[in-house]
Amino acid sequence: MSAAETADRLHVEPAGAIVGELVPPGDKSVSHRSVLIGGLAEGPVAVTGFGANEDTLASVAAMQSMGVRIEPQDEGITALLVHGVGLRGLRDPVDPIDVRNAGTLLRLLPGLLAGQPEGRYTLDGDASIRRRPVDRIALPLGRMGAAITSTDGCAPLTVEGGHPLAGITYELPVASAQVKSCLLLAGLLAEGETTVVEPLATRDHTERMLRAAGARVQRHPGAVTVRPATGLRLQEIEVPGDISSAAFFIVAATLVPESHLFIRGVGVNPGRAGVLTVLERMGARIGLFNRRTTAAGEPIADLEIRATELIATEVEPEIVPSLIDELPLIALAASRARGVTVVRGADDLRKKESDRIATVADALTAVGAHLTATDDGWELRGVPARLRGGTVDPHGDHRIAMMGAIAGLYSEQGVRVRDPACIDVSFPGFRDILRALEAAVAERE
Ligand code: S3P
């Protein structure tokens, strides 16, 4: 295996076997929440395992611009001291808040801002962010009493403080943890109870962190209720390893024959672990051990993955929210699994960093897979053999770029990924891990 890179291209050669051990970066969803929720706590919060990447650093910069002191404790920014300013202590920022490429920041932060006693906050981001819908938060926040305006349903988005919020019951039209979290955060600052009804269960990192901070959050079947809070008390937040980042190497080690990989400290919150469930259904050999739960209630485990041949499966709408970001990888795995795999109910993929139904279909077709995009997923005809290889254009989408690189490991001719810089949006260490695994291969030969 070899991963060579120039500024505009990453070239990944076919791999022998992937053997060794790795530690993924801190979970992106939990890292965002650690600075957003930590920033509103009473006093300092020690964050460990923080996953520093372009997205989460945009959250750090946003909170700093509103008066939250955040001090990195090490060079890799894996530990932070977040000096919370209290629930209503954010300051009007001088400049518009630049969320860069971070959809989670774009959707969660307005929930906190809407309940501030004063200030006028504008959120904007890159070209991809300006295409991502924010009406899904603007509408319910408006119903709570927030003053929020968007630009044709997208960023730039402006939220004004000083408008009292009232709790509502809101039925999410689309299963979205970002929208749910936004409303729960606004609910902390509202008068009365706020209930979010979910069509399907989505990741519950916000609920777990808020509960650990003393907020009154109650789960009912299909819904969650938050009551107004007087203050959040959190001393520390341990961020689990990112299962979405680990998933690239889980799929690599499953596909490449003779592989045997350990991945340490992975967050296995059931709302995120759908990738393990579906891969196991396809025959993958994934062991979980050393299970524990962090003080903030996030389950963590070490994973052991051995290569195996896969069989096709059906990915049904109910499981989609628990693996929404891993569906490109499931598509890659399914393209190497014997039989026809159908993925349904994933139409929200069209509104991610790219239209992922289209970009996955283009990328996998370009490297020799057989699949058709449908309105809400794909139909994939799997062949249990290496892909041909070729060139992948990620369209600026980090997860498509990394999926292309992993496809290269299980190809005949290698894969070239164009403009790989977008990988830094979520996983700046991705290429180092590829190279380290390459070194492990070289040592054994
Ligand atoms: C996220 C929720 C998901 C996911 C995104 C992170 C979160 O989005 O795709 O990468 O941190 O809450 P939706 O909730 O909009 O599906």
Residues whose N, C-alpha, C, O or C-beta is under 5 A from the ligand:
A	BS01	S3P	S29 T104 A175 S176 A177 Q178 I324 D325
